Amino acid sequence: MNEKSYTELMKIGAMQRQKKENFVQDLYIDMLLSEIQLTVQKEKLLNRIDAAIDQQDQKTFFHLSKQLTDLNKRFGT
């Protein structure tokens, strides 16, 4: 029989918990980075849309508005 001691079992359990905690932490980091990326891209597009409105550039306005819509769909907002 290949029985493990209590200490070995505790070490294995601790390693498994650490792996789960690392996974959750990585998931939070990915979510945070995605949120930052969305915010920055959205802000840039909104500034460019405002500039197109100020310049009365309808073609650029529609193009940038489409990009903003696509960005919102991609990030589910």
N, C-alpha and C positions, 0 to 999 in steps of 0.2 A: 504494500500500500504506500502511496505517496501522500502522506498527510503532512500538512503544513502546521507549523507552530502558531500559537496565538500572535506572537510578535510579527511573524511573516505575514499573517492575514491582516493585521493592523496596518502594516506598511503598504500592502497591496491596496487596501481600502483607501488609505490616505492618498496614494498616487492616483487612483481613479477619481477621487473627489477633486484633486488638483487639476486633472485633465478637464473635468466638467466646468470648473471655475474658469479655467483659461479659455475654454470655448465660449462661455457666456461673455467674458470680458472682451474677447475678439469680436463677438457679435455686436456688443455695445459700441466698440470703436468703429466698426464698419458703418453702423447706423449714424453715428455722430459725423463721420467724414462725408457720408452721403448727404446729410442735412446741410452741412457747411457748403458742399459743392452746389447743391440746389439753390441755397440762399445767394451765393455769389453770382452764379449764372443768371438767376432771376433778376437780381439787382442791376447787373450790367444790361440785360435786355430792356428792363424798364427805363433805365436812363437813356438808352438808344431810342426807344419808342418815344419818350418825351422830346428828345431832340428832333426826331422826324416830325412830330406834331408841330413843334415850334417853327420848323422850316417848311411846314405844309407839304411835306414829301409823302404823298399818299402811297406810292409804290413801296418805299422803304417801310412805312408804317405797317402795311399789310404783310410784308415779308417777315418783319420782326414779330408781329402779332402771331403769325403762324408758328414761328420758332418758339414763342412763349407757350402757346397752346400745346405744342409737341413736348416741350420740357415738362409742363404740368402733367401731361398724360404719362410720360416716362417715369416720373417720381410719384405718380398716384395722388397728386394734389389738385 
